[in-house]
Amino acid sequence: MQIGVNLWVWGAPVTTEYVQETVPRAAEIGFDGVEIPLVEPTELDCDRTARLLDDHGLDATAVVAMSEDRDLLSDDPAVRENGRRYLRDCIEAASAVGATRLGGPLYAAVGRTWSMTDEERAAAVELVVEQLTELSAHAAEHGVTLCVEPLNRFETSFLNTVEQGIELVDRVDDPHCRLLLDTFHMNVEEKSMPVAIESAGDRIGYVHACGNDRGAPGNGHIDWDGVARALADVGYDDTAVIESFTPAVDSIANAAAVWRPLEPSQDDLARDGLANLRAVL
């Protein structure tokens, strides 16, 4: 299993200069790869980033940052088109830095919650399927796989469970549209994390391996042995990424509700998480 770390662990915004500072730190700690948040993909120097990753022998994944002005479920067609334009830019940036997977909540603004009837949910799923079908074709042209991430109920009301994620990607029915499973969100929403993982099977694009409190995975109460067995049972042996955040950056703290340090330091979070995941995965 390749273990990566999201660069948000140490701060934000993730500019080209920030990437230059944090990629060597991730390599020094011993990670196999990094995850690059593409908040403003057109502003990242992709060639410089690709060279840096190559120099340090690191693989890459990338994640999106959906917001109110780039929401595929907006009632405003212009906002939906802006969301599709943003995701196309993310696909192209991911490809340019050498990331073959682009993950995250590829459907709506994080933090947007609303109540839906069964009929409204069905219409929302249809709307997202239509757009992700188009975007998956664009991703295929660039050698990128979209990985749709269910979030917990406090961050979205659209896609919370692995079962809902399976319905969505099966409807898209494209090998370049798969699932991103995040143990932090699954810890809230799933009756059994191993059962949910097994149900996803070969639809898993990659995994966010996160502590139940967003601290170092392995320092909390998640059943990592059960997670590891389930991943092995479905034949998944690819990439697991530690995703966490720091309360030192207000924008990140507000978005992720991180109000206190989760470990003694962010480097401790990264090192402990890496060691714990190496032991179990």
Buried (B, 14 or more C-beta within 10 A) or exposed (E): BBBBBBBBBBBBBBBEEBBEEBBBBBBEBEBBBBBBBBBBBEEBBBEBBBEBBEEBEBBBBBBBBBBEEBBBBBEEEEBBBBBBEBBBBBBBBBBBBBBBBBBBBBBBBBBBEEEEEEEEBEEBBEBBBEBBBBBBEBBBEBEBBBBBBBBBEEBBBBBBBBEBBBEBBEBBEBEBBBBBBBBBBBBBBBEEBBEBBBBBEEBBBBBBBBBBBBBBBBBBEBBBEBBBBBBEEBEBEEBBBBBBBBBEBEEBBEBBEBEEBBBEEBBBBBBBBBBBBEEBB
